[in-house]
Amino acid sequence: MRIDRAGYPFLAVPLVPAAICMVAGLPLVALPLTGLAIGVALFFRDPDRCPPQAPEAVVSPADGRVLYAGAAGRQVAPPGDWLQLSIFLSPLDVHVNRVPIAGQVTRVEYAPGSFLPAFRDGAAAANERNEIWLDHAGQTIVFRQIVGALARRVVCRVANGARVQTGQRFGIMKFGSRMDLFLPTSATLVVSKGDRVRAGETIVARLGGVMADGRN
């Protein structure tokens, strides 16, 4: 099982004392520590995914449950008119994040904030987050990593100017969080509130035509 490298320090915390306990002849103490290490490894698991080949298909950037799918609220969305898809990740979900569609990264912005539960409506605007803007054939797509009450850090591994592919790994959110995706209004959402989605595989929307000004 592949483990994301962000999990290595967390794995060391229970594994090192577990190994010491085994050497010291204390297997009953080592056992729960080993169980804790297995739980950490499962959280940071990084399974392979097979992105669809359809060029205008937008895939989910995160595993989890769809909290909202529809017109974006102006209080949480970037300036302009957008469609919004919000996904809640529980601690049991895979937390490795993937690029929703191929293109070029045009902006990466980090914003400090609060740590409200990620499923609350106010979390999208108030919580600590990292926002990635992507240009796909003249259309702008924005996806936002948002921390929650348990997730206290987001990891983003793409930079401004990078060219990325659909389903490519780009970061991870730690211990329960939320992902918001903003799409041009010409796109068509194909998932609904309550649906389960898988990062890099589940098609969540299809893009429409490119607008003359290159924006949504």
Sequence and secondary structure as in RCSB ss.txt:
>XXXX:A:sequence
MRIDRAGYPFLAVPLVPAAICMVAGLPLVALPLTGLAIGVALFFRDPDRCPPQAPEAVVSPADGRVLYAGAAGRQ
VAPPGDWLQLSIFLSPLDVHVNRVPIAGQVTRVEYAPGSFLPAFRDGAAAANERNEIWLDHAGQTIVFRQIVGAL
ARRVVCRVANGARVQTGQRFGIMKFGSRMDLFLPTSATLVVSKGDRVRAGETIVARLGGVMADGRN
>XXXX:A:secstr
  B GGGHHHHHHHHHHHHHHHHTT HHHHHHHHHHHHHHHHHTB         TTEEE SSSEEEEEEEE  TT
TS SS  EEEEEEE TTS  EEE SS EEEEEEEEE  B   TTSTTHHHHB EEEEEEEETTEEEEEEEEE SS
   EEE   TT EE TT EEEEE SSEEEEEEE TTSEE   TT EE TTTSEEEE     TTS  
